[in-house]
Amino acid sequence: MWILALDVGTSSVRAIGYDAAGRPLPGADARAAWEAITTPDGGAELDPEELVAATASAIDRCLGAAGEPPAAVGASVFWHSLLALDAERRPLTRVLTWADTRSAPAAEALRARLDADAIRERTGAPIHSAFFPAKLTWLRESRADLWHRAASWCGFAEYLLLRLSGRWQSSLSMASGTGLLDQRTGSWDPAMLAACEIGPERLPPIDDTPVTGLVPEFSGRWPTLARVPWLPGVGDGACSNLGLDCATPQRIALNLGTSAALRLVTAVPGAVPDGLWHYRVDRERHLVGGATSEGGNVLAWARRTLALPDHEGALETALAAVPADGHGLTALPFLAGERSPGWRGDARAAVTGMGLSTTAPEILRALLEGVAYRLADVYERLRPLAVPGHAVVASGGALHTSRVWGQIIVDALGVPINVRETAEASSRGAALLALARVGHALPSPEATGRVLEPDPRRHDVYARARARQGRLYGSVVTPRLS
């Protein structure tokens, strides 16, 4: 018995087979990559049909390696995406991702006329360009022709399920990441719908029930999959926590991928601190945390833009040769705007202190340290919600790409971090949800990985550097803490 798990991210999709013990099946792993379409005004979009085709191709290859049909299909899908559909539910737009900041002015206009604190308390999401209210308002005001043609709105998770199965529904988890969900009732929030000038009939029904059956195009392609349950897509952050066995307040999950996040699962969220968000895993479990818009995308940008060593080992050596905060620079790493904790979608990156002797590795180290300081700010807000003596468990491709960066983050947070060797936490979480749905007993937590210990001296150095970053932030960015 095995599970087919999809991990659909903003840069790639993976289709991976997992056995009943939550372990990857050898050879049953297929990946396809894509790149966002970016524009100088802050646009960050994906082609929905390209994503569907790439996902289908990954499923083809995974099935070919597995042999027997799976017991179920689970999916982890990136949160906070939006696309418009016409009356036949065909795309009118590309997929607008969380990194698309063109709606930042619309978010500020909404904040000026609405009670932002009450909205965050009710929906779990601040008013920000990452979420539906700002994007819908921006499209209504800037694309009137599109607005009148759009019959419905959804995220990519819902569109993928629609294209494959013909079913129109959203999981509670995906709905909780839109900024339109009333967390108290688990239904679309009437006041926010009114603010966006749409009705609930233009959004997918919220329903966690698995679907069975595929549309003819795909039932002919995968006849065995047409007879197994497909779970509606669940938010990638929720799946990542489950995949890291961080399903209780005893463990905080840290993920460093394209962006970065710290999250914990709890049955009773209580008051959510300023700067953090509140989403859902399912009807019983809440997810509280903070996500930054910066992560591996900062490292990728630097590799494209700066005169850095080409060889990965040489780059690590160059970064390691720069002492902690030993470059004389202060960096705000907001290449894709800011999410947690200040929630300024219009914020942009800045590096101060450069001189003629400044080197590319020093600039990169300052940017990576800048990301670590932002994560430390989020951790300080999230830590009181966890139990005393909690563990921090980390995953993500960026951690495995740069061990130097992993140590920087540990030193900035000042607590040990258990780094899981697997980078596939989200797909494993989707597999565990599918195993639970088909009534299979869940496996025991995975063995721990390597532990990174903080250096007290470097932690003190970074504490002073964080304060300096805070002063730079205060001089160029007006904070939004709700």
Residue, then its C-alpha position, 0 to 999 in steps of 0.5 A: m500500500w502506498i500514497l501518491a503525494l504531490d508537492v506543488g510549489t512556486s518553482s516546481v512540482r514533485a510527485i513522490g510515492y510514500d509507503a505506509a510508514g511515511r517513507p519515500l518509495p525508491g524510484a517513485d519520485a519525479r520533478a518538473a520545474w518552472e519560473a515565475i513571470t516577473t515584471p518591474d512593477g512587482g508582478a509575479e505570475l505563473d501560467p496555470e496550464e503550464l503548471v497543470a501540464a508539468t504536474a501531470s507529467a510528474i504524475d506520469r513518471c511517478l506512476g511508471a516507477a511505482g507499478e501498483p496504483p496508490a491507495a490515495v492521492g494527497a497534495s501540498v500546494f502553495w498558499h495565497s495564489l489567485l486566478a480569475l475564471d470565466a463562466e466556463r471556468r477557464p482562466l482569464t489570468r495567470v496565477l498571481t502568487w504571494a510574491d506579486t506586490r502590485s496590489a500593495p497600494a490597494a492593501e493600504a487603501l483597504r487598511a485606511r477604511l477598514d478595521a485591520d485589527a478586527i479583520r486579522e483577528r477574524t480571518g487570521a490574515p493581515i491586509h496585505s498584497a499576499f492575500f485575496p482582498a488586496k488583489l481582488t480590489w486591485l484587479r477591480e480598480s485596474r482591470a474593469d474589463l477583466w472584473h466583469r468577465a470573471a465569473s469565479w475566483c480561486g487559487f491554483a490548488e482549486y484549479l488543479l483539482l478542477r482540471l483533473s477531476g472536474r470538482w469545484q471545491s476548496s479545502l478549509s486549509m487553502a481557504s484559510g490562507t486567502g484572507l477571506l475566511d472567518q476562522r470562527t465559523g470555517s466559512w467565507d467571511p461576509a464582511m470581507l466578501a462585501a469589501c471585495e464586492i463579490g459574493p460567496e457563489r464566486l468562490p469554491p465551496i469549502d469542503d474537505t471531502p476527497v473526490t473520486g473520478l477524473v475528467p475523461e482527459f485524465s481518466g484515460r491517461w491514469p485509469t487506476l487513479a480514477r478509482v482512488p480518492w484525491l484529497p483537496g490540496v492543503g496549504d504547503g506550510a501546514c503539510s510541511n509541519l506535519g511532514l516534520d512531525c511538528a504537529t503539536p506545540q512541543r515543536i516549532a517548524l522552520n522552513l527555508g525554501t524560496s521564502a522562509a517561515l516558522r510555524l506551530v500547530t495547536a488545537v487552541p490558538g488563543a490570541v495571535p501575537d502581532g506580526l503573525w498569521h493564523y491559518r488552518v491544517d483542518r477542522e481540528r488543528h490550527l497553524v500559527g506562524g510567520a512567513t517572510s518573503e525572503g529566503g532562498n530567493v535572496l541567494a538565487w538573486a545574488r548568484r544571478t546578479l553578483a560576481l560570486p564564485d561559480h563553484e558551490g564549494a568555493l562560494e561556501t568557503a568565501l561566505a565562511a571566511v567573512p566573520a559574523d557581521g564582519h562586513g560593516l553592512t546592514a541589509l534589508p533583504f526585501l527583494a519581494g516585499e515584506r510579509s512577517p512581521g511588518w507586513r509592508g508589501d511595498a518594502r524594498a531591499a536596501v544595503t548600506g555601508m558599502g565602500l570600494s573595498t566591499t566584496a560580493p561575498e560580503i554583500l551576500r553574507a549581509l543579505l543572508e544575515g538579514v534574512a536570519y534577523r527577520l526569522a529571529d523577529v518572528y521566532e520571538r513572537l511565536r515562542p510564547l505559544a510553544v511549550p517550554g523546552h520546545a524543539v525547533v525542527a528545520s527543513g528546506g532546500a536552502l538549508h542543504t544548499s548552504r550550511v554556512w547559512g544554516q549556522i547563521i540562522v541558528d546563531a541569530l535565533g540563539v537556540p539549537i535547531n534539528v535539521r532534517e536531512t530530507a528536504e521533502a517535508s511538504s510532500r510527506g505531510a500530504a502523504l500522512l494526511a492521505l494515510a489518515r484519510v484512508g484509515h491507516a495508522l500513522p507512523s512514528p515520528e522520524a528520527t532526528g537529523r543533525v543538530l546545529e548549536p548556536d554560538p553564544r558569542r556570535h548570538d551576541v554579535y547578531a543581537r547588536a546587528r539586529a538592533r542596527q537592522g531595526r534602526l535602518y528599517g525604522s528609517v526607510v520602512t513604516p512598520r505594519l504589525s497587524 
